[in-house]
Amino acid sequence: MNAYHKELSRGRWFEFTFFEQMANIGSEVIRALSWKNRNENYSRRAVERALELLELTIEDGKNKSNPSRLKELTRLKEVFIDYFYFENQFGSSEEGWKRYFNPFTYASRRKT
C-alpha cells in the first residue's frame, strides 16, 4: 500500500481532534463509495487512503488510551475492510457508512 499522507503521518495527524480525524476518514470513505461503480482504480485509492488515516487514528495516543474508542476504531477497520475487500458479512451499506461518518463531519466543524 502506498503512503498517501506523508505529512500527516509525520505527526500532524495527532494534532487533530478525534472528530476531525474521523471526518477526514469519512471523506475518503464517501469518496471511495462514490467511485465504487464508476472507476475501480479511484475507489481503490480512496479505500487505501481511508485505511491509512484509520491506522494513524488507531495509533494516536489519545485514542489508544481510551479502551472504548480503540475498540470502536478497530471494529470500524474490520467492517470497512470486509465491505470493500471481502463479502460484506456484516451487512454494511453505502447509506450506513454515510450515516456513521456524517455526524463526525458536523461535530468537527463545531467551535465550542
MIRO-645477 format. One record per atom (N, C-alpha, C): x, y, z. Coordinates in steps of 0.001 Angstrom, whole numbers, padded with zeros to 6 digits, always signed. Example, Ala and Ser with C-alpha at 12.3 -4.5 7.8 and 13.67 -1.06 7.14 Angstrom:
# residues 2
+013190-005690+007800
+012300-004500+007800
+013200-003300+007800
+012850-002250+007080
+013670-001060+007140
+012900+000030+007870
This chain:
# residues 112
+000849-001182+000000
+000000+000000+000000
+000889+001237+000000
+000530+002220-000785
+001259+003481-000864
+001012+004321+000373
+002002+005166+000690
+001805+006150+001750
+001289+007419+001083
+000060+007760+001343
-000572+008907+000700
-000459+010178+001527
-000442+010031+002822
-000483+011196+003714
+000835+011330+004464
+001894+011596+003744
+003232+011642+004348
+003352+012723+005418
+002821+013903+005140
+002908+014995+006108
+002123+014665+007375
+000947+014104+007204
+000123+013756+008358
+000769+012653+009187
+001391+011699+008510
+001985+010574+009237
+003225+010989+010028
+003770+012156+009732
+004933+012648+010481
+004535+013305+011802
+003270+013335+012113
+002850+013862+013408
+001707+014847+013372
+001497+015475+012244
+000426+016476+012167
-000945+015865+012448
-001141+014622+012056
-002427+013944+012256
-002812+013905+013733
-001815+013754+014580
-002071+013607+016012
-002477+014922+016677
-002340+016025+015954
-002804+017320+016463
-004302+017504+016233
-004883+016737+015338
-006313+016840+015051
-007118+016245+016201
-008307+016781+016399
-009207+016175+017381
-009707+014841+016825
-010266+014038+017689
-010841+012765+017251
-011915+013003+016184
-012748+014016+016386
-013806+014309+015415
-013225+014715+014064
-012162+015505+014080
-011515+015895+012824
-010899+014681+012124
-010288+013809+012892
-009719+012598+012309
-010805+011759+011645
-011888+011539+012370
-012974+010714+011828
-013644+011367+010622
-013768+012683+010637
-014361+013389+009496
-013484+013226+008256
-012177+013280+008439
-011266+013089+007309
-011315+011665+006772
-011381+010704+007666
-011541+009309+007235
-012853+009182+006468
-013903+009770+007019
-015212+009727+006372
-015195+010316+004976
-014432+011382+004778
-014332+011979+003439
-013777+010973+002439
-012770+010233+002854
-012187+009227+001963
-013158+008071+001732
-013874+007681+002768
-014853+006596+002624
-015948+007008+001645
-016469+008213+001805
-017517+008705+000902
-016978+008791-000522
-015740+009228-000665
-015110+009281-001980
-015007+007874-002583
-014599+006915-001784
-014499+005526-002267
-015854+005004-002706
-016877+005322-001938
-018230+004878-002292
-018709+005517-003593
-018419+006797-003760
-018905+007486-004952
-018226+006974-006221
-017000+006468-006082
-016282+005930-007239
-016469+004432-007404
-017062+003774-006440
-017111+002311-006408
-017604+001674-007707
-018658+002182-008283
-019220+001584-009502
-018840+002340-010771
-018015+003386-010632
-017651+004187-011800
-016197+004039-012213
-015299+003949-011215
-013877+003859-011528
-013199+003068-010404
-012922+001812-010665
-012364+000916-009651
-011034+001421-009102
-010199+001987-009958
-008892+002472-009528
-009039+003643-008556
-009887+004611-008875
-010103+005751-007979
-010682+005285-006643
-011622+004358-006709
-012236+003839-005492
-011200+003130-004630
-010383+002295-005240
-009353+001549-004502
-008382+002496-003814
-007977+003553-004510
-007046+004511-003906
-007691+005252-002732
-008962+005579-002841
-009659+006228-001724
-009768+005274-000537
-010012+003998-000807
-010047+002989+000265
-008688+002924+000947
-007618+002902+000168
-006275+002849+000747
-005977+004089+001586
-006395+005240+001107
-006182+006470+001887
-006974+006430+003193
-008208+005954+003123
-009030+005834+004337
-008382+004885+005332
-007875+003766+004845
-007217+002806+005740
-005948+003392+006360
-005212+004152+005574
-004013+004793+006110
-004378+005761+007239
-005406+006570+007024
-005838+007509+008063
-006402+006778+009276
-007104+005700+009037
-007652+004913+010143
-006530+004312+010981
-005493+003821+010325
-004335+003286+011060
-003673+004373+011900
-003505+005560+011326
-002926+006672+012088
-003801+007013+013292
-005092+006970+013113
-006033+007272+014191
-005942+006225+015296
-005822+004971+014910
-005673+003891+015889
-004376+004066+016676
-003317+004521+016007
-002019+004684+016655
-001909+005952+017506
-002832+006864+017354
-002808+008117+018104
-002986+007826+019595
-002086+008364+020413
-002104+008115+021851
-003423+008451+022524
-004071+009513+022093
-005332+009898+022741
-006428+008877+022461
-006318+008160+021358
-007304+007137+021027
-006901+005775+021598
-005611+005504+021594
-005116+004233+022151
-005392+004123+023649
-005360+005259+024339
-005536+005236+025797
-007003+005166+026216
-007901+005231+025256
-009337+005164+025539
-009849+003808+025036
-010041+002828+025938
-010389+001464+025506
-011636+001367+024630
-012675+002126+024954
-013895+002026+024143
-013685+002643+022765
-012925+003721+022700
-012632+004346+021407
-011753+003427+020563
-010762+002827+021191
-009870+001916+020465
-010649+000714+019931
-011569+000208+020736
-012403-000914+020297
-013260-000512+019094
-013839+000689+019150
-014653+001158+018022
-013807+001297+016758
-012619+001855+016889
-011758+002060+015725
-011313+000741+015102
-010952-000219+015936
-010513-001496+015382
-011679-002260+014761
-012860-002145+015344
-014042-002770+014738
-014392-002070+013427
-014290-000756+013408
-014530+000007+012192
-013609-000477+011070
-012359-000668+011389
-011399-001148+010389
-011811-002525+009867
-012201-003397+010758
-012616-004744+010377
-013828-004709+009439
-014826-003931+009783
-016052-003857+008983
-015776-003167+007646
-014954-002134+007665
-014599-001411+006449
-013865-002325+005456
-012895-003058+005934
-012150-003983+005068
-013083-005055+004526
-013959-005555+005371
-014924-006565+004928
-015808-006018+003812
-016251-004783+003950
-017156-004187+002954
-016471-004008+001604
-015247-003497+001617
-014582-003173+000356
-013764-004311-000244
-013282-005238+000583
-012395-006269+000053
-012956-007688+000118
-013954-007906+000943
-014444-009267+001115
-015940-009356+000825
-016653-010166+001556
-018033-010494+001202
-019090-009711+001975
-018694-008697+002692
-019616-007852+003449
-020477-008687+004404
-019821-009517+005180
-020550-010379+006120
-021259-009603+007219
-020865-008342+007431
-021519-007530+008450
-022738-006784+007901
-022967-006886+006611
-024141-006269+006001
-024095-004749+005931
-022910-004189+005765
-022784-002738+005645
-023412-002265+004337
-023802-000991+004339
-024380-000402+003137
-023796+000986+002926
-023931+001469+001723
-023464+002823+001424
-024164+003831+002329
-025457+003692+002474
-026213+004595+003334
-025745+004493+004791
-025452+003295+005242
-024967+003094+006605
-023634+003789+006852
-022741+003728+005867
-021447+004406+006006
-021650+005916+006104
-022541+006437+005295
-022804+007878+005342
-023413+008274+006689
-024357+007475+007189
-024967+007768+008497
-023931+007699+009621
-022957+006821+009483
-021927+006697+010512
-020994+007915+010511
-020532+008319+009334
-019500+009358+009273
-020030+010788+009280
-021225+011036+008813
-021736+012410+008742
-021722+013144+010086
-022111+012510+011188
-022061+013245+012462
-020654+013710+012847
-019631+012956+012455
-018257+013386+012754
-017913+014658+011980
-018400+014746+010754
-018153+015949+009953
-018807+017160+010620
-020052+017001+011052
-020732+018113+011729
-020032+018478+013041
-019655+017469+013809
-019016+017723+015106
-017655+018400+014927
-016932+018037+013873
-015601+018629+013669
-015687+020097+013281
-016817+020519+012766
-016990+021910+012337
-017482+022807+013463
-017969+022207+014537
-018480+022995+015671
-017326+023655+016401
-017498+024879+016731
-016500+025627+017513
-017129+025956+018851
-016791+025171+019876
-017364+025439+021201
-016291+025724+022209
